[in-house]
């Protein structure tokens, strides 16, 4: 009983198909199944790839798709009708490109304003520089990546669309781009070539874009802003970026063009992940055949595990699962890859390693840790005489990551006494001392206590209070003992 979904051809059509196939492969038997027609052929594996591709193109004009299989030493060509397809006009590609130019320009406006430290974001100047230094470099990388796929598909006579750019919101303004492969991939070589052409093309453009961006950043370096209130976002650098950093300094706030290059490397790595319909899925399917599904499962588990460190990978992992982990085989899954193609596949794996960033972004919150202590070997208690001066040497250090405004005051000391701070290398002397401390900075000063001649004997306390902008408070008490019959020795 025939499958009603199978459009069973007439006897005349079967003979026409047999004649077309016989031009490339001698047919010695025809098998009609419930959902397909199989033509048993004589095949020379040395010329299989070339002849099958010629047959595929010939049958495409007849609106049929050939699929060759090997079963128990026999080669069978299965024929199916081309599905009816409706393709979008190229006007859609142009419209999406224009829209993405706008959204990435807006994202670039934020990037540029943040880079130069502008308090006003929505200005024509920021928009212009955002377009020039971020949008154009980023879309060039993405566009060249997709055109690499497109031209390689054309080289292998596989129908493909022009790139579709996807507009999105900042910080990137785009979710990337893609092309539509409009017919099945013919063989492993085509599958590998089309899959790896995009990452290589995008990678080769990301290198000069990154170099230009790093150079622009070195001409006018921008220091990392104060993180006291909101913290900063640190970007993980792939191995490739660290290699470039050996020649051009990397530091401070990243220039928008350098950021576009960084995104280019990250996009290259993401596409090369060996999972599902990603470029890496194509490459690994060509290299390892059906075993690729296990690599695909491992890749997704790896992303989900990595998502514990960076939540973005969780979203991406579930997206791959939603789109499908398995990869369809090419029409000719028999022909073997030659050594040069296998080496090209290995190069793709190397690209994945040097471009991947386990934690792309990391929010660093400010750490507030201001300490106050006496110089080593000193104590906060002493024996003194009347009409004398006592000194306590103090160090204040900022162990945190935020700049602090620190104030030292002396809220408590005996009536008639005098207490003030003396800062080293200055002539400042005051009972209140305020200063700014950068992360890692320390301040040395001396607490000076003058004991009047009419002071009585006994234990006296002088209090010291330190407060910082972060709300940190520290206190320290100093004990001064004036013994019986004390007097200031001459």
DRENDO-1510 file (C-alpha; in Angstrom, 1 decimal, always signed):
<recs>
REC; n; res; u; v; w
REC; 1; UNK; +0.0; +0.0; +0.0 .
REC; 2; UNK; +1.5; +3.3; -1.1 .
REC; 3; UNK; +2.0; +6.2; +1.3 .
REC; 4; UNK; -0.7; +8.8; +0.3 .
REC; 5; UNK; +1.8; +11.6; +1.0 .
REC; 6; UNK; +4.2; +10.2; -1.6 .
REC; 7; UNK; +3.6; +11.7; -5.1 .
REC; 8; UNK; +3.9; +8.4; -7.0 .
REC; 9; UNK; +5.2; +9.1; -10.6 .
REC; 10; UNK; +3.8; +7.4; -13.7 .
REC; 11; UNK; +5.5; +4.5; -15.4 .
REC; 12; UNK; +6.6; +6.9; -18.2 .
REC; 13; UNK; +8.1; +9.3; -15.5 .
REC; 14; UNK; +10.0; +6.4; -13.9 .
REC; 15; UNK; +11.5; +5.5; -17.3 .
REC; 16; UNK; +12.5; +9.1; -17.8 .
REC; 17; UNK; +14.2; +9.2; -14.5 .
REC; 18; UNK; +15.9; +5.9; -15.2 .
REC; 19; UNK; +17.2; +7.3; -18.5 .
REC; 20; UNK; +18.5; +10.4; -16.8 .
REC; 21; UNK; +20.3; +8.4; -14.1 .
REC; 22; UNK; +21.8; +6.0; -16.6 .
REC; 23; UNK; +23.6; +8.9; -18.2 .
REC; 24; UNK; +25.8; +8.9; -15.1 .
REC; 25; UNK; +25.4; +5.6; -13.4 .
REC; 26; UNK; +24.3; +2.3; -15.0 .
REC; 27; UNK; +21.0; +1.1; -13.6 .
REC; 28; UNK; +20.4; -2.6; -13.2 .
REC; 29; UNK; +17.3; -2.7; -11.1 .
REC; 30; UNK; +14.4; -0.5; -10.0 .
REC; 31; UNK; +12.7; -0.9; -6.6 .
REC; 32; UNK; +9.3; +0.7; -5.9 .
REC; 33; UNK; +8.6; +1.1; -2.2 .
REC; 34; UNK; +5.6; +2.6; -0.4 .
REC; 35; UNK; +7.3; +6.0; +0.0 .
REC; 36; UNK; +10.2; +6.1; -2.5 .
REC; 37; UNK; +11.6; +4.7; -5.8 .
REC; 38; UNK; +15.1; +3.2; -5.6 .
REC; 39; UNK; +17.4; +2.8; -8.6 .
REC; 40; UNK; +20.2; +0.2; -8.0 .
REC; 41; UNK; +23.3; +1.5; -9.8 .
REC; 42; UNK; +26.8; +0.5; -10.6 .
REC; 43; UNK; +29.2; +3.0; -9.0 .
REC; 44; UNK; +32.9; +3.8; -9.2 .
REC; 45; UNK; +33.7; +5.4; -5.9 .
REC; 46; UNK; +36.7; +7.3; -7.4 .
REC; 47; UNK; +34.4; +9.3; -9.7 .
REC; 48; UNK; +31.2; +9.1; -7.5 .
REC; 49; UNK; +31.5; +12.6; -6.1 .
REC; 50; UNK; +31.9; +14.3; -9.5 .
REC; 51; UNK; +29.3; +12.2; -11.3 .
REC; 52; UNK; +26.7; +12.5; -8.5 .
REC; 53; UNK; +27.1; +16.3; -8.5 .
REC; 54; UNK; +26.5; +16.3; -12.3 .
REC; 55; UNK; +23.4; +14.1; -11.8 .
REC; 56; UNK; +22.1; +16.4; -9.0 .
REC; 57; UNK; +22.3; +19.5; -11.2 .
REC; 58; UNK; +20.7; +17.6; -14.1 .
REC; 59; UNK; +17.9; +16.3; -12.0 .
REC; 60; UNK; +17.4; +19.7; -10.4 .
REC; 61; UNK; +16.3; +21.0; -13.8 .
REC; 62; UNK; +13.8; +18.1; -13.8 .
REC; 63; UNK; +12.6; +19.2; -10.3 .
REC; 64; UNK; +13.9; +16.0; -8.5 .
REC; 65; UNK; +16.4; +15.4; -5.7 .
REC; 66; UNK; +18.7; +12.4; -5.8 .
REC; 67; UNK; +19.9; +10.7; -2.6 .
REC; 68; UNK; +22.5; +7.9; -2.8 .
REC; 69; UNK; +22.9; +5.2; -0.2 .
REC; 70; UNK; +25.0; +2.1; +0.2 .
REC; 71; UNK; +23.3; -1.0; +1.6 .
REC; 72; UNK; +25.0; -4.4; +1.8 .
REC; 73; UNK; +27.5; -3.5; -0.9 .
REC; 74; UNK; +24.9; -2.1; -3.3 .
REC; 75; UNK; +24.4; +1.5; -4.3 .
REC; 76; UNK; +20.8; +2.8; -4.4 .
REC; 77; UNK; +19.7; +6.2; -5.8 .
REC; 78; UNK; +16.5; +7.4; -4.2 .
REC; 79; UNK; +14.6; +10.1; -6.0 .
REC; 80; UNK; +12.2; +12.5; -4.5 .
REC; 81; UNK; +10.3; +15.5; -5.9 .
REC; 82; UNK; +11.6; +19.0; -5.2 .
REC; 83; UNK; +9.3; +20.6; -2.6 .
REC; 84; UNK; +7.5; +23.7; -3.6 .
REC; 85; UNK; +9.2; +26.8; -2.2 .
REC; 86; UNK; +8.4; +30.4; -2.0 .
REC; 87; UNK; +11.4; +32.8; -1.7 .
REC; 88; UNK; +11.4; +36.3; -0.4 .
REC; 89; UNK; +12.3; +39.2; -2.6 .
REC; 90; UNK; +15.8; +40.7; -2.2 .
REC; 91; UNK; +14.0; +43.9; -1.1 .
REC; 92; UNK; +13.6; +42.2; +2.3 .
REC; 93; UNK; +17.4; +41.7; +2.5 .
REC; 94; UNK; +17.9; +45.4; +1.8 .
REC; 95; UNK; +15.2; +46.5; +4.2 .
REC; 96; UNK; +16.6; +44.3; +7.0 .
REC; 97; UNK; +20.2; +45.6; +6.3 .
REC; 98; UNK; +19.0; +49.3; +6.5 .
REC; 99; UNK; +17.1; +48.6; +9.7 .
REC; 100; UNK; +20.1; +46.8; +11.2 .
REC; 101; UNK; +22.4; +49.8; +10.2 .
REC; 102; UNK; +20.1; +52.0; +12.3 .
REC; 103; UNK; +19.9; +49.7; +15.3 .
REC; 104; UNK; +23.6; +49.1; +15.4 .
REC; 105; UNK; +24.2; +52.9; +15.0 .
REC; 106; UNK; +22.1; +53.4; +18.1 .
REC; 107; UNK; +24.1; +50.7; +19.9 .
REC; 108; UNK; +27.3; +52.4; +18.7 .
REC; 109; UNK; +26.1; +55.7; +20.0 .
REC; 110; UNK; +25.9; +54.2; +23.5 .
REC; 111; UNK; +29.3; +52.6; +22.9 .
REC; 112; UNK; +31.0; +55.8; +21.8 .
REC; 113; UNK; +29.4; +57.9; +24.6 .
REC; 114; UNK; +30.6; +55.4; +27.2 .
REC; 115; UNK; +34.1; +55.3; +25.6 .
REC; 116; UNK; +34.6; +59.1; +25.7 .
REC; 117; UNK; +32.8; +59.5; +29.0 .
REC; 118; UNK; +30.1; +61.8; +27.6 .
REC; 119; UNK; +27.2; +62.6; +30.0 .
REC; 120; UNK; +24.9; +63.2; +27.0 .
REC; 121; UNK; +24.3; +60.1; +24.9 .
REC; 122; UNK; +21.7; +61.1; +22.4 .
REC; 123; UNK; +23.7; +63.6; +20.3 .
REC; 124; UNK; +24.3; +63.7; +16.5 .
REC; 125; UNK; +28.0; +63.4; +17.1 .
REC; 126; UNK; +27.7; +60.3; +19.2 .
REC; 127; UNK; +25.4; +58.8; +16.6 .
REC; 128; UNK; +27.8; +59.5; +13.8 .
REC; 129; UNK; +30.8; +58.1; +15.6 .
REC; 130; UNK; +28.8; +55.1; +16.7 .
REC; 131; UNK; +27.9; +54.4; +13.1 .
REC; 132; UNK; +31.5; +54.9; +11.9 .
REC; 133; UNK; +33.4; +53.2; +14.6 .
REC; 134; UNK; +31.1; +50.4; +15.7 .
REC; 135; UNK; +28.2; +49.8; +13.3 .
REC; 136; UNK; +30.1; +49.7; +10.0 .
REC; 137; UNK; +33.0; +47.5; +11.3 .
REC; 138; UNK; +30.6; +45.0; +13.0 .
REC; 139; UNK; +28.3; +44.7; +10.1 .
REC; 140; UNK; +31.3; +44.3; +7.8 .
REC; 141; UNK; +32.5; +41.3; +9.8 .
REC; 142; UNK; +29.0; +39.8; +9.9 .
REC; 143; UNK; +28.4; +40.5; +6.2 .
REC; 144; UNK; +31.7; +39.0; +5.1 .
REC; 145; UNK; +31.0; +36.0; +7.2 .
REC; 146; UNK; +27.7; +35.3; +5.5 .
REC; 147; UNK; +29.0; +36.1; +2.1 .
REC; 148; UNK; +31.7; +33.5; +2.7 .
REC; 149; UNK; +28.9; +31.0; +3.0 .
REC; 150; UNK; +27.1; +32.4; +0.0 .
REC; 151; UNK; +30.0; +32.4; -2.4 .
REC; 152; UNK; +31.1; +28.9; -1.3 .
REC; 153; UNK; +27.6; +27.7; -1.9 .
REC; 154; UNK; +27.6; +29.2; -5.3 .
REC; 155; UNK; +31.0; +27.6; -6.0 .
REC; 156; UNK; +29.5; +24.2; -5.2 .
REC; 157; UNK; +26.4; +25.0; -7.3 .
REC; 158; UNK; +24.1; +25.1; -4.2 .
REC; 159; UNK; +21.3; +27.6; -4.2 .
REC; 160; UNK; +21.5; +30.1; -1.4 .
REC; 161; UNK; +20.0; +33.5; -0.5 .
REC; 162; UNK; +21.8; +36.7; +0.1 .
REC; 163; UNK; +22.4; +37.6; +3.8 .
REC; 164; UNK; +19.5; +38.5; +6.1 .
REC; 165; UNK; +20.6; +40.9; +8.9 .
REC; 166; UNK; +18.7; +40.7; +12.2 .
REC; 167; UNK; +18.2; +44.1; +14.0 .
REC; 168; UNK; +18.1; +44.1; +17.7 .
REC; 169; UNK; +18.5; +46.3; +20.7 .
REC; 170; UNK; +21.8; +47.5; +22.4 .
REC; 171; UNK; +24.4; +46.7; +23.4 .
REC; 172; UNK; +25.0; +45.1; +19.9 .
REC; 173; UNK; +22.0; +46.3; +17.9 .
REC; 174; UNK; +21.9; +43.0; +16.0 .
REC; 175; UNK; +21.5; +39.3; +16.6 .
REC; 176; UNK; +23.7; +38.6; +13.7 .
REC; 177; UNK; +23.0; +37.5; +10.1 .
REC; 178; UNK; +22.2; +34.4; +8.2 .
REC; 179; UNK; +21.8; +33.0; +4.7 .
REC; 180; UNK; +19.2; +30.5; +3.6 .
REC; 181; UNK; +20.5; +27.3; +1.9 .
REC; 182; UNK; +17.7; +26.6; -0.5 .
REC; 183; UNK; +18.5; +23.0; -1.4 .
REC; 184; UNK; +20.1; +20.0; +0.3 .
REC; 185; UNK; +23.9; +19.9; +0.5 .
REC; 186; UNK; +25.3; +17.5; -2.1 .
REC; 187; UNK; +28.3; +15.9; -0.3 .
REC; 188; UNK; +30.7; +16.0; +2.6 .
REC; 189; UNK; +33.2; +18.3; +0.8 .
REC; 190; UNK; +30.5; +20.8; +0.0 .
REC; 191; UNK; +29.2; +20.6; +3.5 .
REC; 192; UNK; +32.6; +21.3; +5.1 .
REC; 193; UNK; +33.5; +24.0; +2.6 .
REC; 194; UNK; +30.2; +25.9; +3.0 .
REC; 195; UNK; +30.3; +25.5; +6.8 .
REC; 196; UNK; +33.8; +26.7; +7.3 .
REC; 197; UNK; +33.9; +29.5; +4.7 .
REC; 198; UNK; +31.9; +31.9; +6.8 .
REC; 199; UNK; +33.9; +31.6; +10.0 .
REC; 200; UNK; +37.2; +31.9; +8.1 .
REC; 201; UNK; +36.0; +35.0; +6.2 .
REC; 202; UNK; +34.7; +36.7; +9.3 .
REC; 203; UNK; +37.8; +35.8; +11.3 .
REC; 204; UNK; +40.1; +37.3; +8.6 .
REC; 205; UNK; +38.1; +40.6; +8.7 .
REC; 206; UNK; +37.9; +40.6; +12.5 .
REC; 207; UNK; +41.7; +40.7; +12.8 .
REC; 208; UNK; +42.3; +44.0; +11.0 .
REC; 209; UNK; +39.2; +45.5; +12.6 .
REC; 210; UNK; +40.6; +44.6; +16.0 .
REC; 211; UNK; +44.0; +45.9; +15.2 .
REC; 212; UNK; +42.5; +49.2; +14.0 .
REC; 213; UNK; +40.4; +49.4; +17.1 .
REC; 214; UNK; +43.3; +48.7; +19.5 .
REC; 215; UNK; +45.4; +51.3; +17.7 .
REC; 216; UNK; +42.7; +53.9; +17.9 .
REC; 217; UNK; +42.3; +53.1; +21.6 .
REC; 218; UNK; +46.1; +53.5; +22.2 .
REC; 219; UNK; +46.1; +56.9; +20.5 .
REC; 220; UNK; +43.5; +58.3; +22.9 .
REC; 221; UNK; +43.4; +55.8; +25.8 .
REC; 222; UNK; +40.4; +56.1; +28.2 .
REC; 223; UNK; +41.0; +55.0; +31.8 .
REC; 224; UNK; +38.5; +52.8; +33.6 .
REC; 225; UNK; +35.9; +54.9; +35.2 .
REC; 226; UNK; +35.4; +55.1; +39.0 .
REC; 227; UNK; +33.4; +52.0; +40.0 .
REC; 228; UNK; +32.4; +53.3; +43.4 .
REC; 229; UNK; +28.7; +53.4; +42.7 .
REC; 230; UNK; +27.8; +50.9; +39.9 .
REC; 231; UNK; +30.9; +48.8; +39.2 .
REC; 232; UNK; +32.3; +48.0; +35.8 .
REC; 233; UNK; +31.8; +45.3; +33.2 .
REC; 234; UNK; +35.0; +43.3; +32.4 .
REC; 235; UNK; +35.3; +41.5; +29.1 .
REC; 236; UNK; +36.9; +38.2; +28.7 .
REC; 237; UNK; +39.5; +38.1; +26.0 .
REC; 238; UNK; +39.9; +35.2; +23.7 .
REC; 239; UNK; +43.3; +33.7; +23.0 .
REC; 240; UNK; +43.3; +35.5; +19.6 .
REC; 241; UNK; +42.8; +38.9; +21.2 .
REC; 242; UNK; +45.6; +38.2; +23.7 .
REC; 243; UNK; +47.9; +37.4; +20.8 .
REC; 244; UNK; +47.1; +40.8; +19.3 .
REC; 245; UNK; +47.8; +42.3; +22.7 .
REC; 246; UNK; +51.4; +41.2; +22.4 .
REC; 247; UNK; +51.8; +43.8; +19.7 .
REC; 248; UNK; +49.3; +46.5; +20.6 .
REC; 249; UNK; +48.6; +47.4; +24.2 .
REC; 250; UNK; +45.2; +46.4; +25.6 .
REC; 251; UNK; +43.9; +48.2; +28.6 .
REC; 252; UNK; +41.4; +50.7; +29.9 .
REC; 253; UNK; +38.1; +51.3; +28.2 .
REC; 254; UNK; +37.8; +49.3; +25.0 .
REC; 255; UNK; +37.4; +51.4; +21.8 .
REC; 256; UNK; +34.1; +50.7; +20.0 .
REC; 257; UNK; +36.0; +49.4; +16.9 .
REC; 258; UNK; +38.1; +47.1; +19.0 .
REC; 259; UNK; +34.8; +45.9; +20.6 .
REC; 260; UNK; +33.4; +45.2; +17.1 .
REC; 261; UNK; +36.5; +43.1; +16.4 .
REC; 262; UNK; +36.0; +41.3; +19.8 .
REC; 263; UNK; +32.4; +40.5; +18.8 .
REC; 264; UNK; +33.6; +39.2; +15.5 .
REC; 265; UNK; +35.9; +36.7; +17.2 .
REC; 266; UNK; +33.1; +35.7; +19.6 .
REC; 267; UNK; +30.6; +35.2; +16.7 .
REC; 268; UNK; +33.2; +33.1; +14.9 .
REC; 269; UNK; +33.5; +30.8; +18.0 .
REC; 270; UNK; +29.8; +30.5; +18.5 .
REC; 271; UNK; +29.2; +29.5; +14.9 .
REC; 272; UNK; +32.0; +26.9; +15.2 .
REC; 273; UNK; +30.4; +25.1; +18.1 .
REC; 274; UNK; +29.8; +21.5; +16.9 .
REC; 275; UNK; +26.1; +21.4; +17.5 .
REC; 276; UNK; +22.9; +21.3; +15.4 .
REC; 277; UNK; +22.7; +23.5; +12.4 .
REC; 278; UNK; +25.6; +25.8; +13.4 .
REC; 279; UNK; +28.6; +26.1; +11.1 .
REC; 280; UNK; +30.5; +23.8; +13.5 .
REC; 281; UNK; +27.7; +21.3; +13.2 .
REC; 282; UNK; +28.3; +21.2; +9.4 .
REC; 283; UNK; +32.0; +20.8; +9.8 .
REC; 284; UNK; +31.8; +18.0; +12.3 .
REC; 285; UNK; +29.1; +16.2; +10.3 .
REC; 286; UNK; +31.4; +16.2; +7.3 .
REC; 287; UNK; +34.3; +15.0; +9.4 .
REC; 288; UNK; +32.6; +12.4; +11.6 .
REC; 289; UNK; +29.3; +11.4; +10.0 .
REC; 290; UNK; +26.5; +10.1; +12.2 .
REC; 291; UNK; +28.8; +10.2; +15.2 .
REC; 292; UNK; +28.5; +14.0; +15.2 .
REC; 293; UNK; +25.2; +13.7; +17.2 .
REC; 294; UNK; +27.1; +12.6; +20.3 .
REC; 295; UNK; +29.5; +15.6; +19.9 .
REC; 296; UNK; +26.4; +17.8; +19.5 .
REC; 297; UNK; +25.0; +16.5; +22.8 .
REC; 298; UNK; +28.3; +17.0; +24.6 .
REC; 299; UNK; +28.5; +20.6; +23.2 .
REC; 300; UNK; +25.1; +21.4; +24.6 .
REC; 301; UNK; +25.8; +19.9; +28.0 .
REC; 302; UNK; +29.0; +21.9; +28.0 .
REC; 303; UNK; +27.1; +25.2; +27.3 .
REC; 304; UNK; +24.5; +24.4; +30.0 .
REC; 305; UNK; +27.3; +23.7; +32.5 .
REC; 306; UNK; +29.1; +26.9; +31.4 .
REC; 307; UNK; +25.8; +28.7; +32.0 .
REC; 308; UNK; +26.4; +28.3; +35.7 .
REC; 309; UNK; +29.2; +30.8; +35.3 .
REC; 310; UNK; +27.6; +33.0; +32.5 .
REC; 311; UNK; +23.8; +32.8; +32.2 .
REC; 312; UNK; +23.9; +33.8; +28.5 .
REC; 313; UNK; +25.2; +30.3; +27.6 .
REC; 314; UNK; +22.0; +28.7; +29.1 .
REC; 315; UNK; +19.9; +30.7; +26.7 .
REC; 316; UNK; +22.1; +29.7; +23.8 .
REC; 317; UNK; +22.2; +26.1; +24.8 .
REC; 318; UNK; +18.4; +25.8; +25.0 .
REC; 319; UNK; +18.1; +27.6; +21.7 .
REC; 320; UNK; +20.2; +25.0; +20.0 .
REC; 321; UNK; +18.1; +22.3; +21.6 .
REC; 322; UNK; +14.9; +24.0; +20.3 .
REC; 323; UNK; +16.3; +24.3; +16.8 .
REC; 324; UNK; +17.5; +20.6; +16.8 .
REC; 325; UNK; +20.6; +18.8; +17.8 .
REC; 326; UNK; +20.8; +16.4; +14.9 .
REC; 327; UNK; +22.2; +17.2; +11.5 .
REC; 328; UNK; +20.8; +15.9; +8.2 .
REC; 329; UNK; +23.3; +14.0; +6.1 .
REC; 330; UNK; +24.3; +15.3; +2.6 .
REC; 331; UNK; +22.7; +13.7; -0.4 .
REC; 332; UNK; +25.9; +11.8; -1.1 .
REC; 333; UNK; +27.2; +10.6; +2.3 .
REC; 334; UNK; +29.4; +8.0; +0.8 .
REC; 335; UNK; +32.3; +9.9; -0.8 .
REC; 336; UNK; +35.2; +10.4; +1.6 .
REC; 337; UNK; +37.0; +13.6; +2.5 .
REC; 338; UNK; +40.5; +14.1; +1.2 .
REC; 339; UNK; +43.3; +14.9; +3.6 .
REC; 340; UNK; +43.4; +18.6; +2.7 .
REC; 341; UNK; +39.7; +18.9; +3.6 .
REC; 342; UNK; +40.3; +17.1; +6.9 .
REC; 343; UNK; +43.1; +19.6; +7.7 .
REC; 344; UNK; +40.7; +22.4; +6.9 .
REC; 345; UNK; +38.3; +20.9; +9.4 .
REC; 346; UNK; +41.1; +20.8; +12.0 .
REC; 347; UNK; +41.8; +24.4; +11.3 .
REC; 348; UNK; +38.1; +25.1; +12.1 .
REC; 349; UNK; +38.6; +23.5; +15.5 .
REC; 350; UNK; +41.7; +25.6; +16.1 .
REC; 351; UNK; +39.6; +28.7; +15.3 .
REC; 352; UNK; +37.0; +27.7; +17.8 .
REC; 353; UNK; +39.6; +27.3; +20.5 .
REC; 354; UNK; +41.4; +30.6; +20.0 .
REC; 355; UNK; +38.2; +32.7; +19.5 .
REC; 356; UNK; +36.0; +31.2; +22.3 .
REC; 357; UNK; +35.4; +33.2; +25.5 .
REC; 358; UNK; +34.0; +31.1; +28.5 .
REC; 359; UNK; +32.8; +34.2; +30.3 .
REC; 360; UNK; +32.3; +37.0; +27.8 .
REC; 361; UNK; +31.1; +39.6; +30.3 .
REC; 362; UNK; +31.6; +39.8; +34.0 .
REC; 363; UNK; +30.0; +42.5; +36.3 .
REC; 364; UNK; +32.6; +43.6; +38.9 .
REC; 365; UNK; +30.9; +45.2; +41.8 .
REC; 366; UNK; +32.9; +47.8; +43.9 .
REC; 367; UNK; +34.6; +46.4; +47.0 .
REC; 368; UNK; +34.9; +48.9; +49.9 .
REC; 369; UNK; +37.6; +48.1; +52.4 .
REC; 370; UNK; +39.4; +51.0; +54.1 .
REC; 371; UNK; +41.5; +50.1; +57.1 .
REC; 372; UNK; +43.3; +52.2; +59.8 .
REC; 373; UNK; +46.1; +51.0; +62.0 .
REC; 374; UNK; +49.3; +52.1; +63.8 .
REC; 375; UNK; +52.7; +51.8; +62.3 .
REC; 376; UNK; +54.3; +48.4; +63.0 .
REC; 377; UNK; +55.8; +48.2; +66.4 .
REC; 378; UNK; +53.8; +51.0; +67.9 .
REC; 379; UNK; +50.9; +50.8; +70.5 .
REC; 380; UNK; +48.0; +53.0; +71.2 .
REC; 381; UNK; +48.9; +53.5; +74.8 .
REC; 382; UNK; +51.8; +55.4; +76.4 .
REC; 383; UNK; +53.0; +57.0; +79.5 .
REC; 384; UNK; +53.5; +60.8; +79.3 .
REC; 385; UNK; +54.2; +63.8; +81.4 .
REC; 386; UNK; +52.4; +67.1; +81.8 .
REC; 387; UNK; +53.4; +69.9; +79.5 .
REC; 388; UNK; +54.5; +67.4; +76.8 .
REC; 389; UNK; +53.6; +66.3; +73.3 .
REC; 390; UNK; +52.7; +62.7; +72.3 .
REC; 391; UNK; +52.8; +61.4; +68.8 .
REC; 392; UNK; +51.0; +58.4; +67.3 .
REC; 393; UNK; +51.9; +57.4; +63.7 .
REC; 394; UNK; +48.9; +56.1; +61.7 .
REC; 395; UNK; +48.4; +54.5; +58.3 .
REC; 396; UNK; +45.1; +54.5; +56.4 .
REC; 397; UNK; +44.9; +52.2; +53.4 .
REC; 398; UNK; +42.3; +51.5; +50.7 .
REC; 399; UNK; +42.3; +47.8; +50.1 .
REC; 400; UNK; +39.1; +48.0; +48.0 .
REC; 401; UNK; +38.4; +48.5; +44.3 .
REC; 402; UNK; +36.6; +51.8; +44.7 .
REC; 403; UNK; +37.9; +55.3; +45.1 .
REC; 404; UNK; +37.0; +56.6; +48.6 .
REC; 405; UNK; +36.6; +60.0; +50.3 .
REC; 406; UNK; +38.0; +59.5; +53.8 .
REC; 407; UNK; +37.6; +61.8; +56.7 .
REC; 408; UNK; +39.4; +61.5; +60.0 .
REC; 409; UNK; +38.2; +63.4; +63.0 .
REC; 410; UNK; +39.0; +63.6; +66.7 .
REC; 411; UNK; +35.7; +63.6; +68.5 .
REC; 412; UNK; +37.0; +63.1; +72.0 .
REC; 413; UNK; +39.9; +64.4; +74.1 .
REC; 414; UNK; +40.3; +65.8; +77.6 .
REC; 415; UNK; +39.3; +69.4; +78.1 .
REC; 416; UNK; +42.1; +71.9; +77.8 .
REC; 417; UNK; +44.2; +69.5; +75.7 .
REC; 418; UNK; +45.1; +70.0; +72.1 .
REC; 419; UNK; +44.8; +67.2; +69.5 .
REC; 420; UNK; +45.3; +67.5; +65.7 .
REC; 421; UNK; +46.6; +65.6; +62.7 .
REC; 422; UNK; +50.0; +66.3; +61.0 .
REC; 423; UNK; +50.3; +64.9; +57.5 .
REC; 424; UNK; +53.7; +63.9; +56.3 .
REC; 425; UNK; +55.4; +66.1; +53.8 .
REC; 426; UNK; +53.0; +69.0; +54.4 .
REC; 427; UNK; +52.5; +71.7; +57.0 .
REC; 428; UNK; +48.8; +70.9; +57.5 .
REC; 429; UNK; +47.6; +70.6; +61.1 .
REC; 430; UNK; +43.9; +70.2; +61.9 .
REC; 431; UNK; +41.6; +68.2; +64.1 .
REC; 432; UNK; +39.7; +67.2; +60.9 .
REC; 433; UNK; +41.4; +65.7; +57.9 .
REC; 434; UNK; +39.7; +64.7; +54.6 .
REC; 435; UNK; +41.4; +63.2; +51.6 .
REC; 436; UNK; +40.6; +61.0; +48.6 .
REC; 437; UNK; +42.1; +57.5; +48.2 .
REC; 438; UNK; +42.4; +55.5; +45.0 .
REC; 439; UNK; +42.3; +51.7; +45.2 .
REC; 440; UNK; +45.5; +50.4; +46.7 .
REC; 441; UNK; +46.6; +53.8; +47.9 .
REC; 442; UNK; +47.6; +54.5; +51.5 .
REC; 443; UNK; +48.1; +57.7; +53.6 .
REC; 444; UNK; +50.5; +58.2; +56.4 .
REC; 445; UNK; +49.9; +60.8; +59.1 .
REC; 446; UNK; +50.6; +61.6; +62.7 .
REC; 447; UNK; +48.1; +62.2; +65.5 .
REC; 448; UNK; +49.7; +64.9; +67.7 .
REC; 449; UNK; +48.4; +65.3; +71.3 .
REC; 450; UNK; +49.7; +68.3; +73.4 .
REC; 451; UNK; +49.3; +67.8; +77.2 .
REC; 452; UNK; +48.9; +71.1; +79.1 .
REC; 453; UNK; +51.0; +71.9; +82.2 .
REC; 454; UNK; +47.9; +71.8; +84.5 .
REC; 455; UNK; +46.9; +68.3; +83.5 .
REC; 456; UNK; +46.2; +66.1; +86.4 .
REC; 457; UNK; +47.5; +62.5; +87.0 .
REC; 458; UNK; +45.6; +59.5; +85.8 .
REC; 459; UNK; +44.4; +57.7; +82.6 .
REC; 460; UNK; +43.2; +59.8; +79.7 .
REC; 461; UNK; +41.5; +58.7; +76.4 .
REC; 462; UNK; +41.7; +60.3; +73.0 .
REC; 463; UNK; +39.2; +59.0; +70.5 .
REC; 464; UNK; +39.7; +58.8; +66.7 .
REC; 465; UNK; +37.0; +58.2; +64.1 .
REC; 466; UNK; +37.5; +57.4; +60.4 .
REC; 467; UNK; +34.5; +57.5; +58.0 .
REC; 468; UNK; +34.5; +56.7; +54.2 .
REC; 469; UNK; +32.1; +57.6; +51.4 .
REC; 470; UNK; +31.0; +53.9; +51.3 .
REC; 471; UNK; +29.7; +54.1; +54.8 .
REC; 472; UNK; +32.7; +52.4; +56.3 .
REC; 473; UNK; +33.5; +53.5; +59.9 .
REC; 474; UNK; +36.5; +52.7; +62.0 .
REC; 475; UNK; +37.3; +53.9; +65.5 .
REC; 476; UNK; +40.5; +53.8; +67.5 .
REC; 477; UNK; +41.1; +54.9; +71.2 .
REC; 478; UNK; +44.5; +56.1; +72.5 .
REC; 479; UNK; +45.3; +55.8; +76.2 .
REC; 480; UNK; +47.7; +58.2; +77.9 .
REC; 481; UNK; +48.8; +57.6; +81.5 .
REC; 482; UNK; +50.1; +60.5; +83.5 .
REC; 483; UNK; +51.7; +59.0; +86.7 .
REC; 484; UNK; +51.8; +60.5; +90.2 .
REC; 485; UNK; +54.2; +63.5; +90.6 .
REC; 486; UNK; +54.6; +63.5; +86.8 .
REC; 487; UNK; +56.5; +66.4; +85.3 .
REC; 488; UNK; +58.0; +67.2; +82.0 .
REC; 489; UNK; +61.8; +66.4; +82.1 .
REC; 490; UNK; +64.1; +69.1; +80.9 .
</recs>
